[in-house]
């Protein structure tokens, strides 16, 4: 899932990072892109729930940009 958030300063970045690390049991990995002001999150979770948690913990507007579903297959195509 990719979300757009305002990342204006180091404090904003740290607040978002801390919130993501607190949700580590739900998330496999995350990537915070300061220049594009985007946060990418990977894992097995409900996207709306993660967006709501981020909003509450950071007190910042969260806009869901893209949600990609990954198949739980063995990685081989037929």
N, CA, C and O atoms as a printed pandas DataFrame, in Angstrom:
     atom_number atom_name residue_name chain_id  residue_number  x_coord  y_coord  z_coord
0              1         N          UNK        A               1    0.849   -1.171    0.000
1              2        CA          UNK        A               1    0.000    0.000    0.000
2              3         C          UNK        A               1    0.896    1.237    0.000
3              4         O          UNK        A               1    1.932    1.267    0.665
4              5         N          UNK        A               2    0.493    2.234   -0.739
5              6        CA          UNK        A               2    1.215    3.498   -0.774
6              7         C          UNK        A               2    0.270    4.610   -0.325
7              8         O          UNK        A               2   -0.854    4.722   -0.814
8              9         N          UNK        A               3    0.744    5.430    0.616
9             10        CA          UNK        A               3   -0.052    6.559    1.090
10            11         C          UNK        A               3    0.746    7.841    0.933
11            12         O          UNK        A               3    1.977    7.820    0.924
12            13         N          UNK        A               4    0.043    8.950    0.810
13            14        CA          UNK        A               4    0.687   10.259    0.735
14            15         C          UNK        A               4    0.477   10.955    2.069
15            16         O          UNK        A               4   -0.640   11.016    2.585
16            17         N          UNK        A               5    1.573   11.484    2.625
17            18        CA          UNK        A               5    1.527   12.227    3.881
18            19         C          UNK        A               5    2.473   13.413    3.767
19            20         O          UNK        A               5    3.468   13.348    3.045
20            21         N          UNK        A               6    2.174   14.481    4.463
21            22        CA          UNK        A               6    3.081   15.622    4.503
22            23         C          UNK        A               6    4.263   15.290    5.403
23            24         O          UNK        A               6    4.095   15.008    6.590
24            25         N          UNK        A               7    5.462   15.325    4.824
25            26        CA          UNK        A               7    6.696   15.101    5.579
26            27         C          UNK        A               7    7.510   16.370    5.424
27            28         O          UNK        A               7    8.360   16.473    4.539
28            29         N          UNK        A               8    7.240   17.345    6.300
29            30        CA          UNK        A               8    7.832   18.673    6.161
30            31         C          UNK        A               8    9.232   18.779    6.760
31            32         O          UNK        A               8   10.082   19.495    6.230
32            33         N          UNK        A               9    9.474   18.077    7.851
33            34        CA          UNK        A               9   10.737   18.261    8.567
34            35         C          UNK        A               9   11.181   16.932    9.176
35            36         O          UNK        A               9   10.512   15.910    9.021
36            37         N          UNK        A              10   12.320   16.964    9.871
37            38        CA          UNK        A              10   12.834   15.770   10.529
38            39         C          UNK        A              10   11.881   15.258   11.593
39            40         O          UNK        A              10   11.743   14.048   11.770
40            41         N          UNK        A              11   11.225   16.160   12.300
41            42        CA          UNK        A              11   10.281   15.765   13.340
42            43         C          UNK        A              11    9.112   14.995   12.761
43            44         O          UNK        A              11    8.669   14.004   13.342
44            45         N          UNK        A              12    8.605   15.447   11.606
45            46        CA          UNK        A              12    7.506   14.753   10.929
46            47         C          UNK        A              12    7.943   13.356   10.508
47            48         O          UNK        A              12    7.211   12.382   10.687
48            49         N          UNK        A              13    9.147   13.271    9.948
49            50        CA          UNK        A              13    9.690   11.987    9.515
50            51         C          UNK        A              13    9.801   11.027   10.692
51            52         O          UNK        A              13    9.396    9.869   10.595
52            53         N          UNK        A              14   10.351   11.513   11.807
53            54        CA          UNK        A              14   10.528   10.672   12.989
54            55         C          UNK        A              14    9.190   10.217   13.567
55            56         O          UNK        A              14    9.064    9.078   14.018
56            57         N          UNK        A              15    8.201   11.093   13.557
57            58        CA          UNK        A              15    6.872   10.757   14.082
58            59         C          UNK        A              15    6.240    9.632   13.253
59            60         O          UNK        A              15    5.663    8.697   13.807
60            61         N          UNK        A              16    6.351    9.727   11.932
61            62        CA          UNK        A              16    5.808    8.698   11.044
62            63         C          UNK        A              16    6.565    7.388   11.231
63            64         O          UNK        A              16    5.958    6.319   11.305
64            65         N          UNK        A              17    7.888    7.472   11.305
65            66        CA          UNK        A              17    8.719    6.283   11.489
66            67         C          UNK        A              17    8.380    5.574   12.798
67            68         O          UNK        A              17    8.256    4.349   12.834
68            69         N          UNK        A              18    8.231    6.350   13.871
69            70        CA          UNK        A              18    7.896    5.781   15.176
70            71         C          UNK        A              18    6.534    5.080   15.145
71            72         O          UNK        A              18    6.373    3.996   15.706
72            73         N          UNK        A              19    5.566    5.705   14.489
73            74        CA          UNK        A              19    4.228    5.112   14.386
74            75         C          UNK        A              19    4.283    3.795   13.614
75            76         O          UNK        A              19    3.622    2.828   13.993
76            77         N          UNK        A              20    5.067    3.751   12.531
77            78        CA          UNK        A              20    5.190    2.522   11.750
78            79         C          UNK        A              20    5.891    1.427   12.543
79            80         O          UNK        A              20    5.508    0.260   12.453
80            81         N          UNK        A              21    6.899    1.781   13.310
81            82        CA          UNK        A              21    7.611    0.786   14.113
82            83         C          UNK        A              21    6.735    0.237   15.228
83            84         O          UNK        A              21    6.900   -0.917   15.622
84            85         N          UNK        A              22    5.814    1.028   15.741
85            86        CA          UNK        A              22    4.886    0.555   16.769
86            87         C          UNK        A              22    3.886   -0.441   16.196
87            88         O          UNK        A              22    3.364   -1.280   16.931
88            89         N          UNK        A              23    3.611   -0.361   14.903
89            90        CA          UNK        A              23    2.682   -1.276   14.244
90            91         C          UNK        A              23    3.419   -2.462   13.622
91            92         O          UNK        A              23    2.874   -3.112   12.730
92            93         N          UNK        A              24    4.617   -2.756   14.056
93            94        CA          UNK        A              24    5.480   -3.747   13.428
94            95         C          UNK        A              24    4.850   -5.144   13.366
95            96         O          UNK        A              24    5.166   -5.911   12.457
96            97         N          UNK        A              25    3.960   -5.495   14.317
97            98        CA          UNK        A              25    3.362   -6.836   14.286
98            99         C          UNK        A              25    2.466   -7.023   13.068
99           100         O          UNK        A              25    2.302   -8.152   12.606
100          101         N          UNK        A              26    1.882   -5.957   12.535
101          102        CA          UNK        A              26    1.018   -6.043   11.358
102          103         C          UNK        A              26    1.795   -5.906   10.055
103          104         O          UNK        A              26    1.371   -6.427    9.023
104          105         N          UNK        A              27    2.921   -5.215   10.092
105          106        CA          UNK        A              27    3.638   -4.849    8.875
106          107         C          UNK        A              27    4.891   -5.688    8.690
107          108         O          UNK        A              27    5.565   -6.037    9.659
108          109         N          UNK        A              28    5.196   -6.008    7.437
109          110        CA          UNK        A              28    6.438   -6.713    7.132
110          111         C          UNK        A              28    7.578   -5.718    6.925
111          112         O          UNK        A              28    8.679   -5.904    7.443
112          113         N          UNK        A              29    7.301   -4.661    6.162
113          114        CA          UNK        A              29    8.328   -3.659    5.888
114          115         C          UNK        A              29    7.667   -2.339    5.523
115          116         O          UNK        A              29    6.477   -2.279    5.215
116          117         N          UNK        A              30    8.480   -1.273    5.567
117          118        CA          UNK        A              30    7.975    0.036    5.173
118          119         C          UNK        A              30    9.105    0.847    4.552
119          120         O          UNK        A              30   10.285    0.576    4.776
120          121         N          UNK        A              31    8.718    1.849    3.766
121          122        CA          UNK        A              31    9.667    2.738    3.119
122          123         C          UNK        A              31    9.083    4.141    3.154
123          124         O          UNK        A              31    7.957    4.362    2.707
124          125         N          UNK        A              32    9.844    5.081    3.683
125          126        CA          UNK        A              32    9.394    6.470    3.760
126          127         C          UNK        A              32   10.203    7.274    2.745
127          128         O          UNK        A              32   11.425    7.375    2.858
128          129         N          UNK        A              33    9.520    7.842    1.760
129          130        CA          UNK        A              33   10.156    8.637    0.709
130          131         C          UNK        A              33    9.864   10.106    0.978
131          132         O          UNK        A              33    8.753   10.579    0.739
132          133         N          UNK        A              34   10.858   10.822    1.473
133          134        CA          UNK        A              34   10.665   12.231    1.852
134          135         C          UNK        A              34   10.380   13.132    0.659
135          136         O          UNK        A              34    9.489   13.979    0.715
136          137         N          UNK        A              35   11.132   12.953   -0.416
137          138        CA          UNK        A              35   11.004   13.851   -1.566
138          139         C          UNK        A              35    9.634   13.739   -2.216
139          140         O          UNK        A              35    9.038   14.751   -2.582
140          141         N          UNK        A              36    9.130   12.518   -2.363
141          142        CA          UNK        A              36    7.828   12.299   -2.977
142          143         C          UNK        A              36    6.695   12.426   -1.963
143          144         O          UNK        A              36    5.523   12.444   -2.341
144          145         N          UNK        A              37    7.033   12.513   -0.683
145          146        CA          UNK        A              37    6.079   12.581    0.428
146          147         C          UNK        A              37    5.133   11.387    0.396
147          148         O          UNK        A              37    3.914   11.528    0.495
148          149         N          UNK        A              38    5.733   10.204    0.254
149          150        CA          UNK        A              38    4.977    8.962    0.201
150          151         C          UNK        A              38    5.521    7.970    1.205
151          152         O          UNK        A              38    6.713    7.965    1.515
152          153         N          UNK        A              39    4.634    7.133    1.709
153          154        CA          UNK        A              39    5.004    6.057    2.624
154          155         C          UNK        A              39    4.478    4.765    2.026
155          156         O          UNK        A              39    3.281    4.642    1.766
156          157         N          UNK        A              40    5.372    3.792    1.803
157          158        CA          UNK        A              40    4.979    2.493    1.272
158          159         C          UNK        A              40    5.060    1.468    2.397
159          160         O          UNK        A              40    6.035    1.426    3.147
160          161         N          UNK        A              41    4.019    0.640    2.503
161          162        CA          UNK        A              41    3.927   -0.339    3.580
162          163         C          UNK        A              41    3.610   -1.697    2.969
163          164         O          UNK        A              41    2.751   -1.800    2.093
164          165         N          UNK        A              42    4.305   -2.747    3.431
165          166        CA          UNK        A              42    4.063   -4.101    2.947
166          167         C          UNK        A              42    3.679   -4.996    4.116
167          168         O          UNK        A              42    4.174   -4.826    5.230
168          169         N          UNK        A              43    2.794   -5.948    3.853
169          170        CA          UNK        A              43    2.403   -6.897    4.881
170          171         C          UNK        A              43    0.970   -7.340    4.701
171          172         O          UNK        A              43    0.276   -6.913    3.779
172          173         N          UNK        A              44    0.536   -8.220    5.616
173          174        CA          UNK        A              44   -0.843   -8.710    5.599
174          175         C          UNK        A              44   -1.656   -7.878    6.579
175          176         O          UNK        A              44   -1.576   -8.084    7.790
176          177         N          UNK        A              45   -2.438   -6.938    6.059
177          178        CA          UNK        A              45   -3.201   -6.028    6.901
178          179         C          UNK        A              45   -4.380   -5.475    6.118
179          180         O          UNK        A              45   -4.456   -5.630    4.899
180          181         N          UNK        A              46   -5.296   -4.831    6.823
181          182        CA          UNK        A              46   -6.410   -4.137    6.189
182          183         C          UNK        A              46   -5.947   -2.700    5.947
183          184         O          UNK        A              46   -5.661   -1.988    6.910
184          185         N          UNK        A              47   -5.863   -2.252    4.693
185          186        CA          UNK        A              47   -5.305   -0.928    4.378
186          187         C          UNK        A              47   -5.974    0.227    5.114
187          188         O          UNK        A              47   -5.294    1.145    5.573
188          189         N          UNK        A              48   -7.298    0.189    5.229
189          190        CA          UNK        A              48   -7.992    1.285    5.907
190          191         C          UNK        A              48   -7.614    1.345    7.389
191          192         O          UNK        A              48   -7.489    2.430    7.957
192          193         N          UNK        A              49   -7.432    0.181    8.012
193          194        CA          UNK        A              49   -7.065    0.151    9.429
194          195         C          UNK        A              49   -5.686    0.770    9.655
195          196         O          UNK        A              49   -5.488    1.522   10.609
196          197         N          UNK        A              50   -4.733    0.449    8.774
197          198        CA          UNK        A              50   -3.382    1.010    8.899
198          199         C          UNK        A              50   -3.417    2.517    8.670
199          200         O          UNK        A              50   -2.742    3.265    9.377
200          201         N          UNK        A              51   -4.194    2.968    7.696
201          202        CA          UNK        A              51   -4.310    4.407    7.426
202          203         C          UNK        A              51   -4.913    5.136    8.630
203          204         O          UNK        A              51   -4.466    6.228    8.979
204          205         N          UNK        A              52   -5.918    4.542    9.261
205          206        CA          UNK        A              52   -6.544    5.155   10.438
206          207         C          UNK        A              52   -5.563    5.209   11.602
207          208         O          UNK        A              52   -5.488    6.220   12.302
208          209         N          UNK        A              53   -4.810    4.133   11.816
209          210        CA          UNK        A              53   -3.817    4.115   12.899
210          211         C          UNK        A              53   -2.742    5.177   12.669
211          212         O          UNK        A              53   -2.343    5.878   13.599
212          213         N          UNK        A              54   -2.275    5.288   11.410
213          214        CA          UNK        A              54   -1.271    6.312   11.089
214          215         C          UNK        A              54   -1.822    7.709   11.353
215          216         O          UNK        A              54   -1.124    8.566   11.894
216          217         N          UNK        A              55   -3.058    7.929   10.975
217          218        CA          UNK        A              55   -3.695    9.242   11.175
218          219         C          UNK        A              55   -3.768    9.581   12.654
219          220         O          UNK        A              55   -3.457   10.704   13.051
220          221         N          UNK        A              56   -4.177    8.618   13.471
221          222        CA          UNK        A              56   -4.317    8.863   14.907
222          223         C          UNK        A              56   -2.973    9.081   15.591
223          224         O          UNK        A              56   -2.841    9.952   16.450
224          225         N          UNK        A              57   -1.972    8.283   15.205
225          226        CA          UNK        A              57   -0.682    8.354   15.883
226          227         C          UNK        A              57    0.157    9.558   15.461
227          228         O          UNK        A              57    0.946   10.069   16.256
228          229         N          UNK        A              58   -0.005   10.018   14.213
229          230        CA          UNK        A              58    0.834   11.113   13.728
230          231         C          UNK        A              58    0.108   12.448   13.686
231          232         O          UNK        A              58    0.742   13.497   13.569
232          233         N          UNK        A              59   -1.210   12.419   13.779
233          234        CA          UNK        A              59   -2.024   13.634   13.682
234          235         C          UNK        A              59   -1.782   14.350   12.350
235          236         O          UNK        A              59   -1.723   15.579   12.290
236          237         N          UNK        A              60   -1.645   13.553   11.286
237          238        CA          UNK        A              60   -1.413   14.073    9.943
238          239         C          UNK        A              60   -2.421   13.471    8.984
239          240         O          UNK        A              60   -2.922   12.368    9.203
240          241         N          UNK        A              61   -2.715   14.204    7.915
241          242        CA          UNK        A              61   -3.630   13.716    6.892
242          243         C          UNK        A              61   -2.979   12.563    6.138
243          244         O          UNK        A              61   -1.817   12.652    5.744
244          245         N          UNK        A              62   -3.729   11.479    5.938
245          246        CA          UNK        A              62   -3.233   10.298    5.238
246          247         C          UNK        A              62   -4.133   10.051    4.031
247          248         O          UNK        A              62   -5.344    9.879    4.174
248          249         N          UNK        A              63   -3.538   10.036    2.853
249          250        CA          UNK        A              63   -4.286    9.804    1.621
250          251         C          UNK        A              63   -3.783    8.512    0.972
251          252         O          UNK        A              63   -2.619    8.424    0.581
252          253         N          UNK        A              64   -4.659    7.514    0.857
253          254        CA          UNK        A              64   -4.271    6.242    0.246
254          255         C          UNK        A              64   -4.143    6.450   -1.259
255          256         O          UNK        A              64   -5.100    6.846   -1.924
256          257         N          UNK        A              65   -2.958    6.183   -1.785
257          258        CA          UNK        A              65   -2.685    6.379   -3.206
258          259         C          UNK        A              65   -2.912    5.094   -4.003
259          260         O          UNK        A              65   -3.544    5.110   -5.059
260          261         N          UNK        A              66   -2.388    3.983   -3.482
261          262        CA          UNK        A              66   -2.405    2.740   -4.248
262          263         C          UNK        A              66   -2.407    1.556   -3.290
263          264         O          UNK        A              66   -1.713    1.552   -2.274
264          265         N          UNK        A              67   -3.204    0.554   -3.641
265          266        CA          UNK        A              67   -3.237   -0.688   -2.866
266          267         C          UNK        A              67   -2.975   -1.826   -3.843
267          268         O          UNK        A              67   -3.703   -1.998   -4.820
268          269         N          UNK        A              68   -1.930   -2.600   -3.571
269          270        CA          UNK        A              68   -1.608   -3.747   -4.420
270          271         C          UNK        A              68   -1.820   -5.013   -3.611
271          272         O          UNK        A              68   -1.326   -5.148   -2.491
272          273         N          UNK        A              69   -2.564   -5.937   -4.200
273          274        CA          UNK        A              69   -2.780   -7.238   -3.572
274          275         C          UNK        A              69   -1.748   -8.196   -4.154
275          276         O          UNK        A              69   -1.550   -8.245   -5.368
276          277         N          UNK        A              70   -1.094   -8.955   -3.281
277          278        CA          UNK        A              70   -0.091   -9.920   -3.719
278          279         C          UNK        A              70   -0.644  -11.311   -3.472
279          280         O          UNK        A              70   -1.146  -11.607   -2.388
280          281         N          UNK        A              71   -0.550  -12.166   -4.489
281          282        CA          UNK        A              71   -1.017  -13.544   -4.335
282          283         C          UNK        A              71   -0.108  -14.301   -3.376
283          284         O          UNK        A              71    1.096  -14.051   -3.330
284          285         N          UNK        A              72   -0.677  -15.217   -2.619
285          286        CA          UNK        A              72    0.087  -16.012   -1.664
286          287         C          UNK        A              72    0.559  -17.311   -2.312
287          288         O          UNK        A              72    0.728  -18.311   -1.614
288          289         N          UNK        A              73    0.772  -17.324   -3.607
289          290        CA          UNK        A              73    1.195  -18.519   -4.334
290          291         C          UNK        A              73    2.675  -18.826   -4.106
291          292         O          UNK        A              73    3.325  -18.230   -3.247
292          293         N          UNK        A              74    3.190  -19.767   -4.894
293          294        CA          UNK        A              74    4.580  -20.161   -4.740
294          295         C          UNK        A              74    5.532  -19.304   -5.574
295          296         O          UNK        A              74    6.736  -19.558   -5.585
296          297         N          UNK        A              75    5.015  -18.305   -6.265
297          298        CA          UNK        A              75    5.865  -17.407   -7.021
298          299         C          UNK        A              75    6.085  -17.810   -8.458
299          300         O          UNK        A              75    6.722  -17.071   -9.209
300          301         N          UNK        A              76    5.573  -18.975   -8.869
301          302        CA          UNK        A              76    5.726  -19.427  -10.248
302          303         C          UNK        A              76    4.446  -19.205  -11.020
303          304         O          UNK        A              76    3.346  -19.459  -10.530
304          305         N          UNK        A              77    4.614  -18.724  -12.240
305          306        CA          UNK        A              77    3.438  -18.507  -13.089
306          307         C          UNK        A              77    3.206  -19.769  -13.925
307          308         O          UNK        A              77    4.158  -20.459  -14.289
308          309         N          UNK        A              78    1.946  -20.067  -14.226
309          310        CA          UNK        A              78    1.659  -21.265  -15.034
310          311         C          UNK        A              78    2.106  -21.114  -16.464
311          312         O          UNK        A              78    1.934  -22.033  -17.265
